Amino acid sequence: MINVVILISGSGSNLQAIIDQVQSNALAINISLVVSKTHDAYGLERAANAKIKNVVLDHNDFATRDEFDQRLADIIDLHEPDLVVLAGFMRILTKEFVDQYKN
């Protein structure tokens, strides 16, 4: 099974579509973590309702984009994903971050 980490920013409608596909057995993945960049993202509630581990990494807590991206990568890597999905994640990521998960 493919292990997936999903990044969100808001309502989580894309996340919910993925969750629905997993729950109907139409998509054979394991969502090991949902990460939001905002505390008030409704997608966090959607993840909790589906019993998916979720965390907030507030971009405002970091002085630079590089610092945020490095901490985000550290969190993602703890879950050893096969795939990182940006499901409505509204933040520009550094080239270094993107290259780390390129394939």
PARORO-45305 format. One line per field, with one value per residue (C-alpha): x, y, z. Coordinates in steps of 0.001 Angstrom, whole numbers, plus 500000, padded with zeros to 6 digits. Layout:
x c(X	...)
y c(Y	...)
z c(Z	...)
END
This chain:
x c(500000	501199	501956	500845	501286	498787	499380	496386	495649	491907	488568	490001	487567	490358	491374	487774	487569	490682	489353	486068	487929	490009	486945	485113	488160	488511	491955	494461	496568	497338	497077	499605	499495	497723	499674	498043	499839	496970	495330	491794	491793	488568	490538	492040	488555	487974	491211	490312	486858	488542	490933	493951	496846	497131	499413	499657	502883	502147	504291	504090	506239	509269	511546	512256	510680	513726	513239	509567	510301	513049	510760	507970	510348	511441	507806	507010	510091	509062	506165	508287	505808	505882	503985	503448	500158	499476	495694	494922	498175	498478	502125	505043	507637	511358	513107	515102	511900	510351	513559	513653	510336	510772	510168)
y c(500000	503501	505620	509238	512536	515223	518974	521311	524964	525399	523653	520297	519600	517965	515988	514866	513654	511548	510247	509285	507337	505519	504672	503304	501166	502948	504227	501904	504301	504867	508508	508547	512293	515499	518747	522173	525500	527160	526369	527084	524860	522844	520081	519282	518396	516277	514411	513937	512649	510056	509181	510435	511917	515637	518490	522223	523812	527535	529286	532474	530810	530790	533670	532331	530160	527859	527299	526445	524087	522316	521738	520590	518108	516855	516185	514536	512317	510906	509216	507796	508602	507159	510221	513782	515293	519017	519039	522724	523631	527345	528134	528379	525784	526182	524400	522408	521129	520167	518477	516420	514770	514942	511308)
z c(500000	499198	502261	501783	503610	502599	502943	503268	503957	504254	504100	503100	500277	498246	501316	501839	498246	498839	502167	500491	497804	500431	502528	499479	498612	495275	496267	497932	499971	503622	504672	507509	508191	507260	507742	507738	507662	509542	512866	511673	508590	508523	506839	510258	511500	508397	509101	512774	511833	509619	512462	510531	512480	511799	512784	512290	511170	511203	508626	510700	513373	511066	510114	506636	503992	504156	507904	507406	504526	506475	509487	507168	505526	508950	509906	506579	506714	510109	508265	505430	502666	499192	498048	499289	498093	498032	498386	498296	500066	499400	499912	497536	498461	497905	495063	497624	499240	495911	494774	497984	497029	493253	492405)
END
